[in-house]
Amino acid sequence: MPKDNEVTGAGDRLDVPRLLAELTLAEKAALLDGADRWHTEPIERLGIPAIMMADGPHGLRKQSPEAARIDSRDSFPATCFPPAIGLASTWDVGLLARVGVALGDECRAEQISILLGPGVNMKRTPLCGRNFEYFSEDPFLAGALGAAFVTGVQSRGIGTSLKHFAANNQETQRRYVSAEIDERTLREIYLPAFERVVATARPWTLMCSYNRINSVYSAENHWLLTDVLREEWGFDGLVMSDWDAVNIREDGVAAGLDLEMPSSHGVGQRRILDAVAAGTLSEADVDRSVTRVLELVDRALPALAPGQTFGADAHHALAREAAIESAVLLKNDGGLLPLARSGGLVAVIGEFARNPRYQGAGSSQVVPTRLEDALTALREAFAGGREVTFAPGFVIEADPDTAAPDTADASLVREAVELARAAEVVVLFLGLPPSYESEGYDRVHMDLPAQQVRLLEAVAAVNRNIVVVLSNGAAVTLHPWQDSVRAVLEGWVLGQAGGSATADLLLGAANPSGKLAETMPLAYEQNPTIGNFPGENGLVRYGEGLLIGYRWYDTHGLDVAYPFGHGLSYTTFAYSDLATRAHDAGDRTSVEVSCTVTNTGARAGREIVQVYVSDPDSSVFRPAQELKGFATVSLEAGASAEVSITLDARAFSYWRTALSRWVLEGGAFEVRIGASSRDIRLTATIRLAGEAIVDPLRPDAPLGVWLDHPVGGDRLREALRGSTEYDDHRVRRLRQNPLVRVARMPGFPIAERDVTGLAAEVNAQTETSG
Ligand code: BGC
């Protein structure tokens, strides 16, 4: 057992084939099991060191051996960057890569070989307790951001663990629930972010999820861990379990689950040895996983040289830059923001101003190297210019023993109202108490605590100039309280430098530029999972299918509080000159989309340009529009730039379950350039030739489907030629009947017993001719 994360022999590489040959079966089984909470098993006899992994992912959570034993919240100080909810709102792949590099450097300094993240699960329901650590409700955006993050970390010789594979979209019963998802929905919504990261950033490891998918635990899902992940996507790294996610260990090894984490205290090893002895698990499967563990350790060694450090100040500055880009200006009536540095009194109200909520709770919770609060930052920013007063207004976590959680404290409200009455402008910090959202459970509603809404109403009764700054890790209900305020800055959980970032944004030292990576619905009841969340009897049916997030709201034409992709700036942007250039080449199709973006306001700003594709000609149902590209552009006042985004074949394709692959069906596609999913500025229609889609014929396919099939139709017409009993009229009436049953009818020219063979022949011929 390693005592800490000291690695002896760091820098020496492992001779993997030789070690594999020298290991005993018992040692191999031990290597497939964690040594403790965070280490792989060392085999001292052969000089195989242990390597250490740690959570994040928005900061490093390295525990001491004592803290690890009880999994306490204590960990070594590390830079707390904005969690995924914030980073995703930046839509800035360059920034995510830089944050990744910084995290990689902190790992090197702490001798951590694998950072456990990022999480690219979809935000299926606004209530998921871990939404703060997931990027988006859109797979394209989550995949692009996840890939940038992984590339950044791994560029420092540190591995990542892409998680939680797959369909871990809720905390309720997460260790047991079966996500019931049709294959097309899995392929188009729940898997593509993983696929993109695997294909473009090659994460060293991947972490399987706790849940089942269509009744099979991810930890023993051969289809998921081997057929799709390795054979289709070409993943060449190691798969580890989520912590204690292993069910039947030997089935996991056979399915492609290489490493069990944390230590199973011998149980997993014994099961592996027993299964090999019984002949139900092959030693070849064990060797394959052992090879991956050895390759991982080998890959990790070069970065483990001792004595490395990181620049805490530089990382804090990066955390601040990230926080600035993460915040989203939702509304700004009459240009209330930015606030001038001099002028009348500013009342800062709300406990979150001095007691910031800056990250979520659970395994990703880190101990920051330092922590800023917005109140101090605002006082500094206004010093010598405007007087700042402060009232807490509410207690963040009302004590359940002394007060109902939604009971406004009358004296705190009175104090806040008095300050508001005297002020020219009120900056009101509202948000979700930490206990509302955490790994391990889902939220019970989407609302702010009622006591905070009551405070807002009381303050709004005496002052109309209210800016609300929100602190929350997931979408909240803003309707109808937002009608009583003039500006809303969505401050998410912004990491350790969120305080000064917020002050910079409120005073205009920085220009807000984040955009929503998830829809803010008007009301919880309108979200797509109603009736299908959190499931019942251990099953959660993904009944909304493809219509997650904005796909649902846009397809149903529902009003929302703020749409996906929305975010204001202190400047404005105009879009013009849309041009498309299609290289129409089947699955190598690419379409270059370009436009000019002009900063039409009076100050510099950053715009996030989004490309949505709509497929009106499709023969199958498709969501109204889907994000398929984006770019960010920073422009000085009055400046213009051409933005160019290349869409690939996948941007126009859908998953054809009958063919088990993506197809690009020819026809017209609308390419839409928007400032949000509901603010489409430019559109163009392009035509792509696509492919002729021919599904395999089944014996029980209706006669009409057979007749319309390019090969099967000819064969049937040939057989029917000259038949007086089965003339055109009768055949038309029989079109809906399965061929295998029509073939039983007297006088039908094909016998029932020949239909299966005919189907096989036709399908083979179609494949060769296609
Ligand atoms: C979480 C993972 C985390 C692991 C280790 C699990 O409960 O789901 O995200 O990496 O614990 O702390």
Residues whose N, C-alpha, C, O or C-beta is under 5 A from the ligand:
A	BS01	BGC	D55 L116 D242 W243 S363
